[in-house]
Amino acid sequence: MVKVKKCSFCGYDIPIGKGHMFIKKDGTILNFCTPKCRKAMLVAKKNPRKTRWTVYYGKQ
C-alpha cells in the first residue's frame, strides 16, 4: 500500500505523484504540496501556526 504524505508546512495530504521533496543538509526530509508552501517555509521562514490557510493555524 502506498503511504500518503503530508505537507511539512500546511499539513494537507499530498496526492501520489505530486509535490516536491526537499532534503536538508542534516538529513531532514521536508515534503511540500505546492511552491507556495516551499517558499513560505524555506524563503520567508513563516510559522505555520500563524498562517491562516494551514491546518496548524491557531494550534499550540
C-alpha distance matrix in Angstrom:
0.0 3.8 6.4 9.4 12.5 16.0 19.2 21.4 24.5 24.0 20.9 19.4 15.8 15.4 13.9 11.6 14.3 17.0 18.9 20.4 19.9 23.1 23.8 27.0 29.6 28.8 25.1 23.7 20.8 21.3 19.0 21.0 20.4 23.9 27.0 28.7 26.5 26.9 30.6 31.1 29.5 30.7 33.9 35.3 33.9 33.5 32.4 29.5 31.2 34.2 32.6 32.6 29.6 27.0 25.2 27.0 30.4 32.9 30.8 32.4
3.8 0.0 3.8 6.5 9.4 13.0 16.0 18.3 21.3 21.0 18.2 16.6 12.9 12.0 10.7 8.2 10.9 13.4 15.1 16.6 16.2 19.6 20.6 23.9 26.6 26.1 22.5 20.9 17.8 18.0 15.5 17.4 16.8 20.3 23.3 25.1 23.0 23.2 27.0 27.6 26.1 27.2 30.3 31.8 30.5 30.3 29.4 26.5 28.6 31.4 29.6 29.8 26.8 24.2 22.8 24.6 28.0 30.7 28.8 30.5
6.4 3.8 0.0 3.8 6.3 9.7 13.0 15.1 18.2 17.9 14.9 13.8 10.4 10.1 10.0 8.5 11.5 13.0 14.0 15.3 14.6 17.7 18.6 21.6 24.5 23.7 20.3 18.3 15.3 15.3 13.0 15.1 14.9 18.6 21.6 23.0 20.5 20.9 24.7 24.9 23.3 24.6 27.9 29.1 27.6 27.2 26.0 23.2 25.1 28.1 26.5 26.8 24.0 21.2 19.6 21.1 24.6 27.2 25.2 26.8
9.4 6.5 3.8 0.0 3.8 6.8 10.0 12.7 15.3 14.7 11.8 10.2 6.7 6.6 7.0 6.8 10.1 10.7 11.5 13.4 13.4 16.6 18.1 21.1 24.3 23.8 20.6 18.1 14.9 13.9 11.1 12.5 11.7 15.4 18.7 19.8 17.4 18.3 22.0 22.0 20.7 22.5 25.5 26.5 25.1 24.4 23.4 20.3 22.3 25.1 23.3 23.4 20.4 17.8 16.3 18.2 21.5 24.4 22.7 24.6
12.5 9.4 6.3 3.8 0.0 3.8 6.7 9.0 11.9 11.9 9.3 8.6 5.9 5.5 7.7 8.1 10.5 10.1 9.5 10.8 10.4 13.2 14.9 17.6 21.0 20.5 17.5 14.8 11.5 10.2 7.5 9.2 9.3 13.1 16.0 17.1 14.3 15.0 18.7 18.7 17.1 18.8 22.0 22.9 21.5 21.0 20.0 17.2 19.4 22.2 20.5 21.1 18.3 15.5 14.4 15.9 19.2 22.2 20.5 22.2
16.0 13.0 9.7 6.8 3.8 0.0 3.8 6.3 8.7 8.2 5.5 5.5 4.5 5.6 9.1 10.7 12.8 11.3 9.9 11.2 11.1 13.2 15.1 17.2 20.8 20.3 17.8 14.6 11.7 9.5 7.0 7.8 8.0 11.6 14.5 14.8 11.8 13.0 16.5 15.9 14.5 16.7 19.7 20.2 18.7 17.7 16.6 13.6 15.7 18.5 16.8 17.5 14.8 11.8 10.8 12.1 15.4 18.5 17.0 18.9
19.2 16.0 13.0 10.0 6.7 3.8 0.0 3.8 5.5 5.7 4.8 5.6 6.3 6.4 10.2 12.1 13.3 10.9 8.4 9.3 9.6 11.1 13.6 15.4 19.1 19.0 17.0 13.7 10.9 7.7 5.2 4.7 5.6 8.7 11.1 11.3 8.0 9.3 12.7 12.1 10.9 13.2 16.1 16.6 15.3 14.5 13.8 11.0 13.8 16.1 14.2 15.3 12.7 9.9 10.1 11.2 14.0 17.3 16.5 18.3
21.4 18.3 15.1 12.7 9.0 6.3 3.8 0.0 3.8 6.3 6.0 8.5 9.8 10.0 13.8 15.4 16.3 13.9 10.9 10.5 9.7 10.0 11.8 12.8 16.5 16.1 14.6 11.0 8.9 5.7 5.4 5.9 8.4 10.7 12.1 12.0 8.3 8.8 11.9 10.9 8.7 10.9 14.2 14.7 12.7 12.2 11.4 9.3 12.1 14.6 13.4 15.3 13.5 10.4 10.8 10.5 13.4 16.4 15.2 16.4
24.5 21.3 18.2 15.3 11.9 8.7 5.5 3.8 0.0 3.8 5.8 8.5 11.0 11.5 15.3 17.4 18.2 15.3 12.1 12.0 12.1 12.0 14.2 14.7 18.3 18.2 17.3 13.7 12.1 8.6 8.2 6.9 8.7 9.8 10.9 9.6 5.9 7.6 9.9 8.0 6.5 9.7 12.4 12.0 10.3 9.1 8.4 6.0 9.4 11.3 9.7 11.8 10.3 7.5 8.9 8.6 10.7 13.9 13.5 15.0
24.0 21.0 17.9 14.7 11.9 8.2 5.7 6.3 3.8 0.0 3.8 5.7 9.0 10.4 14.0 16.8 18.0 15.0 12.5 13.5 14.3 14.9 17.4 18.3 22.0 21.9 20.7 17.1 15.1 11.6 10.2 8.3 8.4 9.6 11.6 9.8 6.8 9.7 11.8 9.7 9.5 12.9 15.0 14.2 13.1 11.0 9.9 6.5 9.1 10.9 8.7 9.6 7.4 4.3 5.8 6.9 8.8 12.4 12.4 14.8
20.9 18.2 14.9 11.8 9.3 5.5 4.8 6.0 5.8 3.8 0.0 3.8 6.7 9.0 12.5 15.2 17.1 14.7 12.7 14.0 14.3 15.5 17.6 18.8 22.5 21.9 20.3 16.6 14.5 11.5 9.8 9.1 9.1 11.6 14.2 13.0 9.9 12.3 15.0 13.2 12.3 15.5 18.1 17.6 16.0 14.1 12.5 8.9 10.7 13.3 11.7 12.2 10.0 6.6 5.5 6.9 10.0 13.2 12.2 14.5
19.4 16.6 13.8 10.2 8.6 5.5 5.6 8.5 8.5 5.7 3.8 0.0 3.8 6.5 9.6 12.7 14.8 12.4 11.2 13.5 14.6 16.6 19.1 20.9 24.6 24.4 22.4 19.0 16.3 13.3 10.6 9.3 7.8 10.5 13.7 12.9 10.5 13.2 16.0 14.7 14.5 17.5 19.8 19.5 18.5 16.7 15.5 11.9 13.7 15.9 13.6 13.3 10.2 7.8 6.9 9.7 12.2 15.5 15.0 17.8
15.8 12.9 10.4 6.7 5.9 4.5 6.3 9.8 11.0 9.0 6.7 3.8 0.0 3.8 6.4 9.3 11.9 10.2 10.0 12.6 13.6 16.3 18.7 21.1 24.7 24.5 22.0 18.9 15.8 13.3 10.2 9.6 7.8 11.2 14.8 14.9 12.6 14.7 17.9 17.3 16.8 19.3 21.8 22.1 21.1 19.7 18.7 15.3 17.2 19.6 17.3 17.0 13.9 11.6 10.5 13.1 15.9 19.1 18.2 20.7
15.4 12.0 10.1 6.6 5.5 5.6 6.4 10.0 11.5 10.4 9.0 6.5 3.8 0.0 3.8 6.4 8.3 6.5 6.4 9.4 10.9 14.0 16.8 19.5 23.2 23.4 20.8 18.0 14.5 12.1 8.4 7.7 5.5 9.1 12.6 13.7 11.8 13.2 16.6 16.8 16.4 18.2 20.7 21.5 20.9 20.1 19.8 16.7 19.2 21.3 18.8 18.9 15.5 13.6 13.4 15.8 18.4 21.8 21.1 23.5
13.9 10.7 10.0 7.0 7.7 9.1 10.2 13.8 15.3 14.0 12.5 9.6 6.4 3.8 0.0 3.8 6.2 5.5 7.6 11.0 13.0 16.5 19.2 22.3 25.8 26.3 23.3 20.9 17.3 15.3 11.5 10.9 8.2 11.1 14.7 16.1 14.9 16.1 19.4 20.0 19.9 21.5 23.7 24.7 24.4 23.6 23.5 20.3 22.8 24.8 22.0 21.8 18.2 16.8 16.5 19.2 21.7 25.1 24.5 27.0
11.6 8.2 8.5 6.8 8.1 10.7 12.1 15.4 17.4 16.8 15.2 12.7 9.3 6.4 3.8 0.0 3.8 5.6 8.3 11.0 12.4 16.2 18.5 21.9 25.2 25.7 22.4 20.5 16.8 15.5 12.0 12.2 10.4 13.3 16.4 18.5 17.2 17.7 21.2 22.2 21.6 22.7 25.2 26.7 26.3 25.9 25.8 22.9 25.6 27.7 25.1 25.2 21.7 20.0 19.6 22.0 24.8 28.1 27.2 29.4
14.3 10.9 11.5 10.1 10.5 12.8 13.3 16.3 18.2 18.0 17.1 14.8 11.9 8.3 6.2 3.8 0.0 3.8 7.0 9.3 11.2 14.9 17.5 21.0 24.1 25.1 22.0 20.4 16.7 15.5 12.0 12.0 10.4 12.5 15.1 17.7 17.0 16.8 20.1 21.7 21.4 21.9 24.1 26.0 25.9 26.0 26.5 23.9 26.9 28.7 26.0 26.3 22.8 21.4 21.6 23.9 26.4 30.0 29.3 31.4
17.0 13.4 13.0 10.7 10.1 11.3 10.9 13.9 15.3 15.0 14.7 12.4 10.2 6.5 5.5 5.6 3.8 0.0 3.8 7.0 9.8 13.3 16.4 19.6 23.0 24.1 21.4 19.5 15.7 13.8 10.1 9.1 7.0 8.7 11.4 13.9 13.4 13.5 16.7 18.2 18.2 18.9 20.9 22.6 22.8 22.7 23.4 20.8 24.0 25.5 22.6 23.0 19.5 18.3 19.0 21.3 23.5 27.2 26.8 29.0
18.9 15.1 14.0 11.5 9.5 9.9 8.4 10.9 12.1 12.5 12.7 11.2 10.0 6.4 7.6 8.3 7.0 3.8 0.0 3.8 6.9 10.0 13.4 16.4 19.9 21.1 18.7 16.6 13.0 10.6 7.1 5.5 4.3 6.1 8.4 11.0 10.1 9.8 13.1 14.7 14.5 15.1 17.2 19.0 19.1 19.2 20.0 17.8 21.2 22.6 19.8 20.7 17.5 16.1 17.2 19.0 21.2 24.8 24.5 26.5
20.4 16.6 15.3 13.4 10.8 11.2 9.3 10.5 12.0 13.5 14.0 13.5 12.6 9.4 11.0 11.0 9.3 7.0 3.8 0.0 3.8 6.5 10.0 13.0 16.4 17.9 15.6 13.9 10.4 8.4 5.8 5.2 6.5 7.5 8.3 11.3 10.1 8.5 11.8 13.9 13.1 12.9 15.2 17.5 17.4 18.3 19.4 17.8 21.4 22.8 20.4 21.9 19.0 17.5 18.8 19.9 22.1 25.7 25.2 26.7
19.9 16.2 14.6 13.4 10.4 11.1 9.6 9.7 12.1 14.3 14.3 14.6 13.6 10.9 13.0 12.4 11.2 9.8 6.9 3.8 0.0 3.8 6.6 9.9 13.2 14.5 11.9 10.4 6.9 5.8 4.6 6.4 9.0 10.6 11.0 13.7 11.7 9.6 13.0 14.8 13.0 12.5 15.4 17.9 17.2 18.4 19.2 17.9 21.4 23.1 21.3 23.2 20.7 18.5 19.5 20.1 22.6 25.9 25.0 26.0
23.1 19.6 17.7 16.6 13.2 13.2 11.1 10.0 12.0 14.9 15.5 16.6 16.3 14.0 16.5 16.2 14.9 13.3 10.0 6.5 3.8 0.0 3.8 6.5 9.9 11.5 9.7 8.3 5.9 5.0 6.2 7.8 11.2 12.0 11.5 13.8 11.7 8.7 11.6 13.5 11.2 9.9 12.9 15.7 14.8 16.7 17.7 17.2 20.7 22.3 20.8 23.2 21.2 19.1 20.4 20.3 22.6 25.7 24.8 25.4
23.8 20.6 18.6 18.1 14.9 15.1 13.6 11.8 14.2 17.4 17.6 19.1 18.7 16.8 19.2 18.5 17.5 16.4 13.4 10.0 6.6 3.8 0.0 3.8 6.7 8.1 6.0 5.7 4.6 6.2 8.7 11.1 14.6 15.8 15.2 17.3 15.0 12.0 14.6 16.1 13.3 11.6 14.8 17.6 16.1 18.4 19.1 19.0 22.2 24.0 23.1 25.8 24.1 21.6 22.5 22.0 24.5 27.3 26.0 26.1
27.0 23.9 21.6 21.1 17.6 17.2 15.4 12.8 14.7 18.3 18.8 20.9 21.1 19.5 22.3 21.9 21.0 19.6 16.4 13.0 9.9 6.5 3.8 0.0 3.8 5.4 5.3 5.3 6.5 7.8 11.1 13.2 16.9 17.7 16.6 18.2 15.8 12.7 14.5 15.8 12.5 10.4 13.5 16.3 14.4 17.1 17.9 18.5 21.5 23.2 22.7 25.8 24.6 22.1 23.2 22.1 24.4 26.8 25.6 25.2
29.6 26.6 24.5 24.3 21.0 20.8 19.1 16.5 18.3 22.0 22.5 24.6 24.7 23.2 25.8 25.2 24.1 23.0 19.9 16.4 13.2 9.9 6.7 3.8 0.0 3.8 5.4 7.4 9.5 11.5 14.8 16.9 20.6 21.3 20.0 21.7 19.4 16.2 17.6 18.9 15.7 13.2 15.9 18.7 16.8 19.8 20.7 21.7 24.6 26.1 25.9 29.2 28.2 25.7 26.8 25.4 27.7 29.9 28.5 27.8
28.8 26.1 23.7 23.8 20.5 20.3 19.0 16.1 18.2 21.9 21.9 24.4 24.5 23.4 26.3 25.7 25.1 24.1 21.1 17.9 14.5 11.5 8.1 5.4 3.8 0.0 3.8 5.8 9.1 11.5 15.2 17.8 21.5 22.7 21.8 23.2 20.4 17.7 19.4 20.1 16.5 14.7 17.7 20.0 17.5 20.2 20.4 21.3 23.7 25.7 25.9 29.1 28.4 25.5 26.1 24.5 26.9 28.8 27.0 26.0
25.1 22.5 20.3 20.6 17.5 17.8 17.0 14.6 17.3 20.7 20.3 22.4 22.0 20.8 23.3 22.4 22.0 21.4 18.7 15.6 11.9 9.7 6.0 5.3 5.4 3.8 0.0 3.8 6.3 9.6 12.8 15.9 19.5 21.1 20.7 22.4 19.6 17.0 19.3 20.2 16.7 15.3 18.6 21.0 18.7 21.0 21.0 21.3 23.8 26.1 25.9 28.8 27.6 24.7 25.0 23.8 26.6 28.7 26.8 26.2
23.7 20.9 18.3 18.1 14.8 14.6 13.7 11.0 13.7 17.1 16.6 19.0 18.9 18.0 20.9 20.5 20.4 19.5 16.6 13.9 10.4 8.3 5.7 5.3 7.4 5.8 3.8 0.0 3.8 6.5 10.0 13.1 16.7 18.5 18.5 19.7 16.6 14.4 17.0 17.4 13.8 13.1 16.7 18.7 16.1 18.0 17.7 17.7 20.2 22.6 22.4 25.2 24.1 21.0 21.2 20.0 22.8 25.0 23.1 22.6
20.8 17.8 15.3 14.9 11.5 11.7 10.9 8.9 12.1 15.1 14.5 16.3 15.8 14.5 17.3 16.8 16.7 15.7 13.0 10.4 6.9 5.9 4.6 6.5 9.5 9.1 6.3 3.8 0.0 3.8 6.7 10.0 13.5 15.6 15.9 17.6 14.5 12.5 15.6 16.3 13.2 12.7 16.4 18.5 16.4 17.9 17.7 17.1 19.9 22.3 21.5 24.0 22.3 19.3 19.6 19.0 22.0 24.5 22.8 22.9
21.3 18.0 15.3 13.9 10.2 9.5 7.7 5.7 8.6 11.6 11.5 13.3 13.3 12.1 15.3 15.5 15.5 13.8 10.6 8.4 5.8 5.0 6.2 7.8 11.5 11.5 9.6 6.5 3.8 0.0 3.8 6.6 10.2 12.1 12.6 13.9 10.7 9.0 12.4 12.8 9.9 10.1 13.8 15.6 13.7 14.8 14.8 13.8 16.9 19.1 18.0 20.4 18.6 15.8 16.5 16.1 18.8 21.7 20.4 20.9
19.0 15.5 13.0 11.1 7.5 7.0 5.2 5.4 8.2 10.2 9.8 10.6 10.2 8.4 11.5 12.0 12.0 10.1 7.1 5.8 4.6 6.2 8.7 11.1 14.8 15.2 12.8 10.0 6.7 3.8 0.0 3.8 6.9 9.4 10.8 12.4 9.4 8.5 12.3 12.9 11.0 11.7 15.0 16.6 15.4 15.8 15.9 14.1 17.3 19.4 17.7 19.5 17.1 14.5 15.1 15.6 18.4 21.6 20.5 21.7
21.0 17.4 15.1 12.5 9.2 7.8 4.7 5.9 6.9 8.3 9.1 9.3 9.6 7.7 10.9 12.2 12.0 9.1 5.5 5.2 6.4 7.8 11.1 13.2 16.9 17.8 15.9 13.1 10.0 6.6 3.8 0.0 3.8 5.7 7.3 8.7 6.1 5.9 9.6 10.4 9.5 10.6 13.3 14.6 14.1 14.1 14.7 12.8 16.2 17.8 15.5 17.0 14.4 12.4 13.8 14.7 16.9 20.4 20.0 21.7
20.4 16.8 14.9 11.7 9.3 8.0 5.6 8.4 8.7 8.4 9.1 7.8 7.8 5.5 8.2 10.4 10.4 7.0 4.3 6.5 9.0 11.2 14.6 16.9 20.6 21.5 19.5 16.7 13.5 10.2 6.9 3.8 0.0 3.8 7.2 8.3 6.8 8.0 11.2 11.9 12.0 13.6 15.6 16.6 16.5 16.0 16.5 14.0 17.2 18.6 15.7 16.5 13.2 11.9 13.2 15.1 17.0 20.7 20.7 22.9
23.9 20.3 18.6 15.4 13.1 11.6 8.7 10.7 9.8 9.6 11.6 10.5 11.2 9.1 11.1 13.3 12.5 8.7 6.1 7.5 10.6 12.0 15.8 17.7 21.3 22.7 21.1 18.5 15.6 12.1 9.4 5.7 3.8 0.0 3.8 5.2 5.5 6.6 8.9 10.1 11.3 12.5 13.7 14.6 15.5 15.0 16.4 14.3 17.7 18.3 15.1 16.0 12.8 12.4 14.7 16.5 17.7 21.4 22.0 24.2
27.0 23.3 21.6 18.7 16.0 14.5 11.1 12.1 10.9 11.6 14.2 13.7 14.8 12.6 14.7 16.4 15.1 11.4 8.4 8.3 11.0 11.5 15.2 16.6 20.0 21.8 20.7 18.5 15.9 12.6 10.8 7.3 7.2 3.8 0.0 3.8 5.4 4.9 6.0 8.4 9.9 10.3 10.8 12.2 13.6 13.9 16.0 14.8 18.4 18.5 15.4 16.9 14.3 14.2 17.0 18.2 19.0 22.7 23.4 25.3
28.7 25.1 23.0 19.8 17.1 14.8 11.3 12.0 9.6 9.8 13.0 12.9 14.9 13.7 16.1 18.5 17.7 13.9 11.0 11.3 13.7 13.8 17.3 18.2 21.7 23.2 22.4 19.7 17.6 13.9 12.4 8.7 8.3 5.2 3.8 0.0 3.8 5.5 5.4 6.1 8.7 10.2 10.2 10.4 12.0 11.4 13.5 12.2 15.7 15.3 12.0 13.4 11.0 11.5 14.7 15.8 16.1 19.6 20.9 22.9
26.5 23.0 20.5 17.4 14.3 11.8 8.0 8.3 5.9 6.8 9.9 10.5 12.6 11.8 14.9 17.2 17.0 13.4 10.1 10.1 11.7 11.7 15.0 15.8 19.4 20.4 19.6 16.6 14.5 10.7 9.4 6.1 6.8 5.5 5.4 3.8 0.0 3.8 5.5 5.1 6.2 8.5 9.8 10.0 10.3 9.6 11.0 9.4 13.1 13.4 10.6 12.5 10.2 9.4 12.3 13.0 13.8 17.4 18.1 19.9
26.9 23.2 20.9 18.3 15.0 13.0 9.3 8.8 7.6 9.7 12.3 13.2 14.7 13.2 16.1 17.7 16.8 13.5 9.8 8.5 9.6 8.7 12.0 12.7 16.2 17.7 17.0 14.4 12.5 9.0 8.5 5.9 8.0 6.6 4.9 5.5 3.8 0.0 3.8 5.5 5.4 5.9 7.6 9.2 9.6 10.3 12.2 11.5 15.4 15.8 13.5 15.9 14.0 12.9 15.5 15.7 16.9 20.2 20.6 21.9
30.6 27.0 24.7 22.0 18.7 16.5 12.7 11.9 9.9 11.8 15.0 16.0 17.9 16.6 19.4 21.2 20.1 16.7 13.1 11.8 13.0 11.6 14.6 14.5 17.6 19.4 19.3 17.0 15.6 12.4 12.3 9.6 11.2 8.9 6.0 5.4 5.5 3.8 0.0 3.8 5.5 5.4 4.9 6.3 8.0 9.0 11.9 12.1 15.8 15.3 13.1 15.6 14.3 14.0 17.1 17.1 17.5 20.7 21.6 22.8
31.1 27.6 24.9 22.0 18.7 15.9 12.1 10.9 8.0 9.7 13.2 14.7 17.3 16.8 20.0 22.2 21.7 18.2 14.7 13.9 14.8 13.5 16.1 15.8 18.9 20.1 20.2 17.4 16.3 12.8 12.9 10.4 11.9 10.1 8.4 6.1 5.1 5.5 3.8 0.0 3.8 6.0 6.0 5.0 5.9 5.6 8.4 8.6 12.2 11.5 9.4 12.3 11.6 11.2 14.5 14.0 14.0 17.1 18.1 19.4
29.5 26.1 23.3 20.7 17.1 14.5 10.9 8.7 6.5 9.5 12.3 14.5 16.8 16.4 19.9 21.6 21.4 18.2 14.5 13.1 13.0 11.2 13.3 12.5 15.7 16.5 16.7 13.8 13.2 9.9 11.0 9.5 12.0 11.3 9.9 8.7 6.2 5.4 5.5 3.8 0.0 3.8 6.1 6.0 4.6 5.5 7.4 8.0 11.6 12.0 10.8 14.0 13.4 11.9 14.5 13.4 14.2 17.0 17.3 18.0
30.7 27.2 24.6 22.5 18.8 16.7 13.2 10.9 9.7 12.9 15.5 17.5 19.3 18.2 21.5 22.7 21.9 18.9 15.1 12.9 12.5 9.9 11.6 10.4 13.2 14.7 15.3 13.1 12.7 10.1 11.7 10.6 13.6 12.5 10.3 10.2 8.5 5.9 5.4 6.0 3.8 0.0 3.8 6.0 5.4 8.1 10.6 11.7 15.2 15.4 14.3 17.6 16.9 15.6 18.1 17.1 18.0 20.7 20.9 21.3
33.9 30.3 27.9 25.5 22.0 19.7 16.1 14.2 12.4 15.0 18.1 19.8 21.8 20.7 23.7 25.2 24.1 20.9 17.2 15.2 15.4 12.9 14.8 13.5 15.9 17.7 18.6 16.7 16.4 13.8 15.0 13.3 15.6 13.7 10.8 10.2 9.8 7.6 4.9 6.0 6.1 3.8 0.0 3.8 5.6 8.4 11.7 13.4 16.7 16.0 14.7 18.0 17.5 17.0 20.0 19.1 19.3 21.9 22.7 23.2
35.3 31.8 29.1 26.5 22.9 20.2 16.6 14.7 12.0 14.2 17.6 19.5 22.1 21.5 24.7 26.7 26.0 22.6 19.0 17.5 17.9 15.7 17.6 16.3 18.7 20.0 21.0 18.7 18.5 15.6 16.6 14.6 16.6 14.6 12.2 10.4 10.0 9.2 6.3 5.0 6.0 6.0 3.8 0.0 3.9 5.5 9.2 11.3 14.2 12.9 11.9 15.2 15.5 15.3 18.5 17.3 16.9 19.2 20.4 20.9
33.9 30.5 27.6 25.1 21.5 18.7 15.3 12.7 10.3 13.1 16.0 18.5 21.1 20.9 24.4 26.3 25.9 22.8 19.1 17.4 17.2 14.8 16.1 14.4 16.8 17.5 18.7 16.1 16.4 13.7 15.4 14.1 16.5 15.5 13.6 12.0 10.3 9.6 8.0 5.9 4.6 5.4 5.6 3.9 0.0 3.8 6.7 9.3 12.0 11.4 11.3 15.0 15.5 14.4 17.1 15.3 15.3 17.4 18.0 18.1
33.5 30.3 27.2 24.4 21.0 17.7 14.5 12.2 9.1 11.0 14.1 16.7 19.7 20.1 23.6 25.9 26.0 22.7 19.2 18.3 18.4 16.7 18.4 17.1 19.8 20.2 21.0 18.0 17.9 14.8 15.8 14.1 16.0 15.0 13.9 11.4 9.6 10.3 9.0 5.6 5.5 8.1 8.4 5.5 3.8 0.0 3.8 6.3 8.8 7.8 7.6 11.3 12.2 11.4 14.2 12.4 11.8 13.9 15.0 15.4
32.4 29.4 26.0 23.4 20.0 16.6 13.8 11.4 8.4 9.9 12.5 15.5 18.7 19.8 23.5 25.8 26.5 23.4 20.0 19.4 19.2 17.7 19.1 17.9 20.7 20.4 21.0 17.7 17.7 14.8 15.9 14.7 16.5 16.4 16.0 13.5 11.0 12.2 11.9 8.4 7.4 10.6 11.7 9.2 6.7 3.8 0.0 3.8 5.4 5.5 6.7 10.3 11.6 10.0 12.0 9.5 9.1 10.8 11.4 11.7
29.5 26.5 23.2 20.3 17.2 13.6 11.0 9.3 6.0 6.5 8.9 11.9 15.3 16.7 20.3 22.9 23.9 20.8 17.8 17.8 17.9 17.2 19.0 18.5 21.7 21.3 21.3 17.7 17.1 13.8 14.1 12.8 14.0 14.3 14.8 12.2 9.4 11.5 12.1 8.6 8.0 11.7 13.4 11.3 9.3 6.3 3.8 0.0 3.8 5.4 5.1 8.1 8.6 6.3 8.2 6.1 6.4 9.0 9.5 10.9
31.2 28.6 25.1 22.3 19.4 15.7 13.8 12.1 9.4 9.1 10.7 13.7 17.2 19.2 22.8 25.6 26.9 24.0 21.2 21.4 21.4 20.7 22.2 21.5 24.6 23.7 23.8 20.2 19.9 16.9 17.3 16.2 17.2 17.7 18.4 15.7 13.1 15.4 15.8 12.2 11.6 15.2 16.7 14.2 12.0 8.8 5.4 3.8 0.0 3.8 5.7 7.8 9.6 7.4 8.2 5.1 4.2 5.5 6.3 7.6
34.2 31.4 28.1 25.1 22.2 18.5 16.1 14.6 11.3 10.9 13.3 15.9 19.6 21.3 24.8 27.7 28.7 25.5 22.6 22.8 23.1 22.3 24.0 23.2 26.1 25.7 26.1 22.6 22.3 19.1 19.4 17.8 18.6 18.3 18.5 15.3 13.4 15.8 15.3 11.5 12.0 15.4 16.0 12.9 11.4 7.8 5.5 5.4 3.8 0.0 3.8 6.4 9.2 8.6 10.5 8.2 5.7 6.7 9.0 10.3
32.6 29.6 26.5 23.3 20.5 16.8 14.2 13.4 9.7 8.7 11.7 13.6 17.3 18.8 22.0 25.1 26.0 22.6 19.8 20.4 21.3 20.8 23.1 22.7 25.9 25.9 25.9 22.4 21.5 18.0 17.7 15.5 15.7 15.1 15.4 12.0 10.6 13.5 13.1 9.4 10.8 14.3 14.7 11.9 11.3 7.6 6.7 5.1 5.7 3.8 0.0 3.8 5.8 6.1 9.1 8.2 5.9 8.5 10.9 13.0
32.6 29.8 26.8 23.4 21.1 17.5 15.3 15.3 11.8 9.6 12.2 13.3 17.0 18.9 21.8 25.2 26.3 23.0 20.7 21.9 23.2 23.2 25.8 25.8 29.2 29.1 28.8 25.2 24.0 20.4 19.5 17.0 16.5 16.0 16.9 13.4 12.5 15.9 15.6 12.3 14.0 17.6 18.0 15.2 15.0 11.3 10.3 8.1 7.8 6.4 3.8 0.0 3.8 5.7 8.2 8.5 5.6 8.2 11.1 14.0
29.6 26.8 24.0 20.4 18.3 14.8 12.7 13.5 10.3 7.4 10.0 10.2 13.9 15.5 18.2 21.7 22.8 19.5 17.5 19.0 20.7 21.2 24.1 24.6 28.2 28.4 27.6 24.1 22.3 18.6 17.1 14.4 13.2 12.8 14.3 11.0 10.2 14.0 14.3 11.6 13.4 16.9 17.5 15.5 15.5 12.2 11.6 8.6 9.6 9.2 5.8 3.8 0.0 3.8 6.9 8.7 7.3 10.7 12.8 15.9
27.0 24.2 21.2 17.8 15.5 11.8 9.9 10.4 7.5 4.3 6.6 7.8 11.6 13.6 16.8 20.0 21.4 18.3 16.1 17.5 18.5 19.1 21.6 22.1 25.7 25.5 24.7 21.0 19.3 15.8 14.5 12.4 11.9 12.4 14.2 11.5 9.4 12.9 14.0 11.2 11.9 15.6 17.0 15.3 14.4 11.4 10.0 6.3 7.4 8.6 6.1 5.7 3.8 0.0 3.8 5.4 5.5 9.3 10.4 13.4
25.2 22.8 19.6 16.3 14.4 10.8 10.1 10.8 8.9 5.8 5.5 6.9 10.5 13.4 16.5 19.6 21.6 19.0 17.2 18.8 19.5 20.4 22.5 23.2 26.8 26.1 25.0 21.2 19.6 16.5 15.1 13.8 13.2 14.7 17.0 14.7 12.3 15.5 17.1 14.5 14.5 18.1 20.0 18.5 17.1 14.2 12.0 8.2 8.2 10.5 9.1 8.2 6.9 3.8 0.0 3.8 5.6 8.7 8.7 12.0
27.0 24.6 21.1 18.2 15.9 12.1 11.2 10.5 8.6 6.9 6.9 9.7 13.1 15.8 19.2 22.0 23.9 21.3 19.0 19.9 20.1 20.3 22.0 22.1 25.4 24.5 23.8 20.0 19.0 16.1 15.6 14.7 15.1 16.5 18.2 15.8 13.0 15.7 17.1 14.0 13.4 17.1 19.1 17.3 15.3 12.4 9.5 6.1 5.1 8.2 8.2 8.5 8.7 5.4 3.8 0.0 3.8 6.3 5.6 8.5
30.4 28.0 24.6 21.5 19.2 15.4 14.0 13.4 10.7 8.8 10.0 12.2 15.9 18.4 21.7 24.8 26.4 23.5 21.2 22.1 22.6 22.6 24.5 24.4 27.7 26.9 26.6 22.8 22.0 18.8 18.4 16.9 17.0 17.7 19.0 16.1 13.8 16.9 17.5 14.0 14.2 18.0 19.3 16.9 15.3 11.8 9.1 6.4 4.2 5.7 5.9 5.6 7.3 5.5 5.6 3.8 0.0 3.8 5.6 8.8
32.9 30.7 27.2 24.4 22.2 18.5 17.3 16.4 13.9 12.4 13.2 15.5 19.1 21.8 25.1 28.1 30.0 27.2 24.8 25.7 25.9 25.7 27.3 26.8 29.9 28.8 28.7 25.0 24.5 21.7 21.6 20.4 20.7 21.4 22.7 19.6 17.4 20.2 20.7 17.1 17.0 20.7 21.9 19.2 17.4 13.9 10.8 9.0 5.5 6.7 8.5 8.2 10.7 9.3 8.7 6.3 3.8 0.0 3.8 6.6
30.8 28.8 25.2 22.7 20.5 17.0 16.5 15.2 13.5 12.4 12.2 15.0 18.2 21.1 24.5 27.2 29.3 26.8 24.5 25.2 25.0 24.8 26.0 25.6 28.5 27.0 26.8 23.1 22.8 20.4 20.5 20.0 20.7 22.0 23.4 20.9 18.1 20.6 21.6 18.1 17.3 20.9 22.7 20.4 18.0 15.0 11.4 9.5 6.3 9.0 10.9 11.1 12.8 10.4 8.7 5.6 5.6 3.8 0.0 3.8
32.4 30.5 26.8 24.6 22.2 18.9 18.3 16.4 15.0 14.8 14.5 17.8 20.7 23.5 27.0 29.4 31.4 29.0 26.5 26.7 26.0 25.4 26.1 25.2 27.8 26.0 26.2 22.6 22.9 20.9 21.7 21.7 22.9 24.2 25.3 22.9 19.9 21.9 22.8 19.4 18.0 21.3 23.2 20.9 18.1 15.4 11.7 10.9 7.6 10.3 13.0 14.0 15.9 13.4 12.0 8.5 8.8 6.6 3.8 0.0
